[in-house]
Amino acid sequence: MRVALLILSVLAPSLGMAAETPELKRAVGAAQAVGVVHTLRQIPEACARLEGAFTGDAAQPYRFTPVRTSEQCQPRARFVDYARAQPSAEKGWKLNDVIRVPDAACPTRQAVVHVWRLPVAPNAERDGQGQSRIYLEEARKQAASGSIPQVTMFAAQLQMEGTACR
């Protein structure tokens, strides 16, 4: 049995089974109590933050939701539903962040949120200052023709790790 595990651990990276490394590195977050709403991460480009809380419910022990940060904020990216987007490296998505939040009431259990990012190719047209500009009339013409430029997208997935406490 040990030999099989050793062989699998050696061959797994070459078979494409290696875990993807996130773009951002972060330590495990502070343990959170049941019912305490906390910010997992801010995504300023999408004018959103991810909020989460342990529920104490065995069927759904943790929940998280994207929350708009401000009505005045103009998003340069979109936060989309993970189930609809189904992000993967093969589709061009990049694992952006892995957020781990331990349960204060149950140290053997933690919520793990994987944040994926789908980057878009930057606009090749630059002005004399090297900036990409959006002009109102051109943007209106693009919108009227239905050719709205793509924006970066974010999606997040929740997984529970560890064993549940009684």
Secondary structure, DSSP 8 states (H G I E B T S, - for coil): -HHHHHHHHHHTGGGT-S----SS-------B-BT--EEEEEEGGGTEEEEEEE---SSS-EEEEEEE--SS---SEEE--HHHH---GGGT-EEEEEEEEEETTEEEEEEEEEEEEE-----S---TTS-----HHHHHHHHHHT-----EEEEEEEEEEE----
